Amino acid sequence: MSRPPFPPFTHESAAQKARMAEDGWNGRDPQKVAMAYTPDSRWRNRAEIFQGREAIVAFLTRKWIRELDYRLIKEVWAFSGHRIAVRFAYEWHDDGGHWFRSYGNENWEFDAQGLMSARHASINDLPITDAERKFHWPQGRRPDKHPSLSELGL
């Protein structure tokens, strides 16, 4: 199985990879998202460390049960060879209706087939009001004309 674009990355291919990841996560299908990672992909997400697609599916399933109306934007920060660093923000609410904007950085490493073999994420949550929300598109893929993180001043 392969997932273009392949390393080594250019600015254009790194941005394409980041948008593909954003689109996948905004689709909120754990099984589909997990297929972008190697079968033995290693993850660190906040305080959780795990490995493999089965663990990825379990993690994402838990995540999207808790983080309701999830909407994400990713932006390339840096790239080199087979690695990409992105910054991101996503908005979500809990089952009590409390809204949050979660900010973070991810470091990604890819194999030759374009599958992510490692993902290291650092994330902070900021409580926000409904009026402070900036991500208002319908559930799913972010519209192409929606502002980026930089354009939103995030």
Buried (B, 14 or more C-beta within 10 A) or exposed (E): EEBEBBBEBEEEBBBBBBBBBBBBBBEBEBEEBBBBBBBEBBBBBEEEEBBBBEBBBBBBEEBBEEBEEBBBBBBBBEBEEBBBBBBBBBBBBEEEEEBBBBBBBBBBBBBEEBBBBBBBBEBEBEEBEEEEBBBEEEEEBBEEEBEEBEEEEB
